[in-house]
């Protein structure tokens, strides 16, 4: 987009202008430090999706992590992580989310076509998804296929698949389990150990005898396979508002995001009819949504969002105004933008081939694909300390929610540092210096992860304050911490707790005056049941009354 078009500038407040300048400054820093391939991808993406630098870069990481998942595993203490990055963009409507997918989507599809192309002969065998019964279908079902799963309306059953009862021709076997075959004259041929060469040839060339019977046929669900699971309207996924048809969505998404190094990522469900259904989903999630209702509650309580890297941006009105004016100026005109879809698909494919070659060089051991320098751990510790410092002065409720994300964000940071090293590998002529993850790669990834973490914390602070002003949420951060502490405090068999002891615990995170004010507030609302033993006071929330 041409930023030099003439239009009337929307008036910004001083606070909004300072915030926007800070975002622009941070964006320039991480843009400069990114590997050249990711930076070029990002630059072309924002030509069609104004101001979406961070989501564009993260979309590139999602694609990179997906295509190398079969060749790279990342040691992390006693656990092993795969390379997949799952990303959710939560952003104001009309701010370029769908427009960004109009660039990322075609690149993904073209890339997957190249990986799937049998003439390239670079397939990875898939030993999870069952092989077809038809011999001609073995290659089709025996290799991993990459594609984009993108749908708005579906049911739980459609996501994981199931079994369909149909009449089919099934092979007939004798008591020993050998196939019975039929010759040209209709005579039955049975396998024997003492057959002559002529009889063996006749048996092998004959048709298998079949009978028609009712059988169960496995039908894969939408999630099964490799590639991208894309939601352009993630608000309807069942995460934010569960429905009868999508009641298991959170369980399914949580499961598929487990590490591929093990079996905990396989989604299984016992169906009413048929066998146990297993869905083998190795996809990476790329989701986009406007901030739905009850988002704070979902962010705080649903683990599914904590497993993803979130970018939450309440786009300022001046930016939205600028976007709208740009759109108006282009109304009635056909603007042709030369999007280098094939160029980036080719480069992603070259990275895929480069990593596969490295994987084969190390004996097809995914744990040996990458090496780590000494300053990798040191730099990672600095990034963690920076995150901790950022939330030190926040309200207790905000700090508690943000802390729930910290462990997951560190894992994502490690993955993205690995992917930065991978993105640079094909540009390094000396093969001995490729696939080495250094502190510099951690800093490259850290600039993005830190920005996502910071925007999450700032959004939580603003959302809690705004909710109190609008009346959509009656509890302040201190009230939330007050009630959470009481609910989690040790109680007797009747549910009573010591007022004196809980005050001691609350004083660790808030002022004594605030504590007494909150006790008085809830006592006025008649929300406590009181029991005195001598001079000691014991209380119980009436909502916990048995």
N, C-alpha and C positions, 0 to 999 in steps of 0.2 A: 504494500500500500504506500501511496505517496503521502508522506507526513507534512509536505509543504503546501498542501491545498489551502486555499483561503476559506476560513470559516470563523464565525464569532466564537471566541474562547469562552468556555464556561468558567465562572468565577470559583476559584478554589479558596478554601479557608487556609489559614497559615498552618494549622495542624495537618491538614490533608496534603498540602504541598510538601511539608517536611517529610511526611511518611513516604510519599511517592518518590521524592528525591533519594531517600535512603534505599528504597527498593531498587531504583535504577542503578544506584552506586554498587549495591551488592550484586545485581545481575551482571553488570559489566565485569566485575571481578571474576565470577565463576565462569562467565563466557570465555574470558581470556585464558583461563587455566585449563579448560576442558581439552581432552584429546582432539586433534584437528578433525577427525571424522565426525565425532559427536557434535562439535561446534558447527561444522558445515551443514549437518542435518538440521540442527536447531535454527540456523540462519535462514534456510530455505523454508522451514515450517512456519516461522513467524512472518514471512512475507504474506501468508494468507490468514494468519491467526495473530493479530496485533497484540503485543505485550505478553504473549504466552511463552516466554523464553524457558521458564522452568518446566512447565508441562511438556514442552517440545523435547527438551533434553531427557526428561524422565521416560518419555515414550520410546526414545532411542535405546535407553537402558533396558526397557522391558523386552524389546525385540532382540537385543544382543543376548540377554540372559536366557531367552527361550531357545535360540538356535544353537547355543553351546552347551545346553544342559546335559547332553549325552556324553560329553567329553570332559567335563569339569566338575569336580567335587571339592568342597572347601572344608578342611579340617578346622574344628572349633572346639578344642578341649576333647571331651568324651563324645561329642556329637559331630555329625558331618552334615554340612549344608549343601544344597544344590545351588545352581547359579541363577535361578529364576527371581525376578523382581516383580512384585505386584503393586500396581499404582492406581490410586483413586484421586481424581481431580474434582474437588468440590468447589464450585465457583458460580457466581451470579449468572442468571440466565442472560443470554444475548451477549456474552463476553468472549466468544470464540471457541468454545469447547467442541462443538460439532464441526466447525470449520477446520480445527486441528486434525480431527479424524479424517477429514476429506484428503489430507495429505498422508497421514500415517497409514490409513487403511489400504490405499492402493499400493504403497510400498510393501506392506506386509503380504498382500495377496500375490504380488509379482515375485517376491522373494520366495514364498512357499511353493509357487509353481516351479521355480528353478530347483529347489531342493527335492521336490517330488518327481521331477522329470526323470524317467527311467534311463534315458540316454546318458545322463550324467554319471550314472553308476556310483553314486556316493551315498546310497541309502544306509540307514542304521536299522538293524533287525529289531523287531518288536516281539518280545517273547511273552508279553502280557496278554494282548488281545488274541483270542482264540483263532487258530488257523481255519480257513474255510474247508468244508468237506469236499468240495470240487477241486481236483488236482490243479485245474487251470487257474484257480483263485489263490493258490498258495503264496505267490509273490505279492499279490495285492494285500493280503492280510498279514504277510510275514514281515513287512517293513513299516517303519513309522511314517505316517503321513501328516503333514502340517497343513492347517487351514485356519480360517477365522470363524469362530462361533459368535454370531451377532444376531440376537433376537430380543424382542421386547416382551412378548407374551408367551408363556409356557407354563407347564405344570412340573411338579417334582418328578413325576414319572418320565416326562419328556427329557429331563436333564440327565438322568442316570440310565434310562432304558429299561428293558424288561424282556419277558419271553412271550412269544405269540404261539398259540396252539393252532397248528395247521396239519392237514393231511400231506404226507410226503412219501416219496419212494425211498425206503431204507434198505441197506444191504442185508441179505439173508446169510447167516453163518451156521456152520454145523456145530455139534456138541463140543468140539475142540476149539471153537472160536475162529476157524478158518472160513474165508469167504466161499460160498457156493457159486460156481460159474455155470453159464449156459452156452453150449456150442451152437453152431448154425442150425442144427437139426432140432434144437430144443432140448437136447439131453443134458442132464446135470453132470458137472465135473467137480470132483472133490479132491482137495489137496491130500497127497500121501507122501510119506518120506521116501518111498522106493519108486517114485515115478521115473520113467525113462526121459531122455532129453526131448524126445518127440512129444511125450505126454505133458511135460513141463511147458513146452512152447505152446501147445494147444491150450493148456490151462491159463497161461498168462495172456493169451490173445483173446480169450473168450470174454463175453459180457458178464458182469456181476449180476447175479439173480437178486431181484428186489421184490419187496412187497409193500403195499400201500397201507400206511397206518398213521394214527394220530400221534404227533410228536411236538415237542417244544422247540422253537427256533429263537435263538438269542438275537435281540435287536438292540444295537448300541444306542446310548443316549447322546444328547447334544454335547455334553461335556467331554465325552471320551475322545482321546487322541492327543495330538500335540498341536501347538500353535497358540493363537490368542483367543481368550474368552473376553469378548468386548461387550460392554454395556454403555450405550449412549445415554440411556435414561436409567441409571442405577437405582434411582429412587423407587422403581417398580420391581426391583430384584427380589423383594421379600426380606431384605435386611432391615429396612427402616419401618416397614409396616407389613407384618406377616398376614397372610391370608390362608384359607384352607388349602388352596392349591400349591402354596409355596411355603408351607410351614417348616420344611426341613432345609430351606435354602442356606441358612446360617451354618448348619452342620456340614452340608456339602462343601461350601466354600472354605470353611475352616479346615476340613479334611484335605482337600486338594492342595492347600497351601503348605501342608506338612512337607518336610524334606523328602525328596525322592530317594534318598539313601536309606532304604528300609521299606517297610510295608504299610506304615501308618497313613500314607497318602491315598490308598485305595479306598474308594467309597463303596460300601457294601450295604445291602438292604435285603431282608427276607420278604419276598413278595407273597401275596395271598395265594397266588397260583404260580406254579413253576418252581425253579430252583432258587438258590441264593444268587442275587444279582450283584455282580461286581462291576464298577465303572472305573476304568483306568484313565484318569485325567491327568495329563502332564502339562496342561496349558498354563500360560501366564495371564493374569487378570489385568485388563486395562479398562477402567471404569470411569465414567463421567456423570456428574449430577449437579443440579443446583442445590443449595443448602435446604434440605427437606425439614419438615417439622420434627421436633424432638431429636434434632441432630446431636445436641449436647449429651442427651441420655444415651444415644447409641454409641457415640464416641467413648463415653465413660464406661459403659457396661458391656458392650458387645466386642468380644475378642477378635471378630473378623476384621474390623477396621484397624486394629492394633497390629495385625500381621501384614498390613500394606503400608506403603509410604504414601502419606496424605499430603496433598497441597490444597490448603483451604484459603480461598481469597474472596473476601467480600469486596468486589470491585468498586472503587470510589465512583461516585456519580460523575465527576469530571472526565474520567476515562470512558465511562459508558456514553457520555455525551459526545465525546470525540469520535467514538466508534459509530454512533448513529449518524453523525454529520458526514463522516466519510462514506457511509452507506448511501445516504441521500444524494451526495454528489455523483455517485456512480449509477444512480437509477436511470434506466432507459438506455444504458450503454453496455455493450458486450466487452468485458475486459478479459483478454487472453493472458493467462499467466503460464509461463513455460515451467511446469513442475518437473524436476528431474527424477521422476519415479524410477525409470529403468536404471539410471545412473546409481542411485542409492541401493536399489535391489541388487545390482551387480556387486557393489562394494560389500554389502552385508554377506553376499554369497561367497565372496573371496575370503572374508573373515571366517565364515563357516568352514571352508576348505582348509584354511591355514590352521585352525584349531584342531580339526579332524586329523590332519597330518601330524601335528604335535602329539596328539592322543595316541596315534599308532606308533610313534617313535618311542614312547615311554611304556610300550607293552600293553596298551589299551587299559592302563590303570588310571582312572580319572583323578585319583588323589595325587598323582605325580605330574599332572599337566602343568600346574602352576608351582612356582617357587616364591618364597617370601624372604625379604631382606630383614636385617636386624632392626632398622628404624621403622619398619611397618608397625610393630607393636607399640613402640614409643609414640609415634604420631597418632595412633588410634587412641591411646590413653589421653593425649592432649585434647582430641576431639570430644571425648567423653566428658572431660573436666569442663570444657567450654559449655557443653549442654547443661551440666549441673549448675554452673555459675549463672546461666541465663534464668533459671527458675527459682533461684534462692529467695528473691524478694517478691515472689508472687503469692497470691492468697493461698491458704492451705488446700482448699478444694481444687484449685487450678493445679497446684503442685502435685497433688495426689494423682489427678488424671494424667498429667504429662509424664509422671514417673512410670505409669503403666506402659507407656510407649517406648521408654528409654532402651530397654533390653532388645526389643524388636528393631528399633532404629539402628542400634549398633550392628546387629546382624546384617541389616540392609546395607549399612555403610561398608561393611567388609565385602559383601557381594559386589557392590558398585566399584570399589577399589580394584577388585579382580577384573571387572569388566573394562575399567579404564586401561589396565595393562593389556588386555586382549585387543582393545580397539587400536592400540598403538603398535601391536606386534608386527603387522604386515608392512609397516613403514620402517622397521629396523632391519637393515641388511644382514647384520651379524646374527645368525640364528641362536648363538649361545647367549645372547642378551635379551632374547624374547621371553615372554611369559614369566617375567619376574615382577612381583608385586612389591612396590616400595612405599616409603612414607610419602613420596610425591603423589602417588596414585591415591593414597588415603586423603591427602589434602584436596586433590581434584574432586573426588566424590564428596568429601566433607563440606565443600562450599555449597553443594546442592542440598545434602541431607540436613545441614544446619539451618539453611533457609526454610526448609519444610518444617523442621522442628520449631523454629522461632515463630513462624506464621501460625502454627497450631496453638502455641501458648498464647500469643497475642489475641488470636480469635477466641479462645476460651475466656480470656479476661473480658474482652468486649462483649461476648455473648451473654455472660452471666450478668454483667452490668445492664445491658440493654433489656434483658429479660425482666429484671427487677423494675426498670422504668416503665415498661409496657404492661407489666402485670401478668405476663404469661408464665412467670415463675416466681413463686412467693418466697423461696428460700434463698438467702444470700450465701456466699461461700462459707462464712462463719457458721451460719445456721446448718448448712450441709455437714460441715465438720463436726459440729455439736451433736447432731442426731446420729451421724455415723459412729462417733465415738461411743455414745450411749448404747446404740444397738449392738456394737461389737464388744461391749464391756462385760466382764465376768458377772454373772447373776446367780441367784440361788434357785432352788427348784421351783419357786413360785414366780420367778422372773424379776425379782427386786434387785436393785443395785444400791451400793452405798453412795450417797450424795457427796460425802466428804472425799472418798477415793476417786470418784469420777472427776471432781473439781481439780484434784492434783494432776490427773492425766490431761485434762483440757488445758491447764496452765502451761503445758509444754508447747502449745501452738497458738494460744490467744490470751489476751489480757483478762485478769480476774474480773474487772468491771464488766467486760463483755459477757463473761460466763454468767454472772449473776443477773445481768439484763435478760439473757436468753432463758434462764430458768424462770424468771419472773414472767416473761412473755408467754411461755408454754403453760405456766401455772394458771395465768389469767384465762387461757383458752381451755382450762380444765382438761389438759392432756396427760396429767400425771396422777397416778394413784399413790397416796402417801401412807407410810407406815413408820411409826416412831417406836424405837426400843431404847428406853431411857432417854438420853440426850442425843442419840444417834438417829439420823433421818435416812430412811430407805425409800426409794421411788421406783415406779414402774410406769413405762409408757402404756397408756390404755390400749393403743393399737396392738400391743403385744399380749394383751390379756388373754388367757387360755379359756 
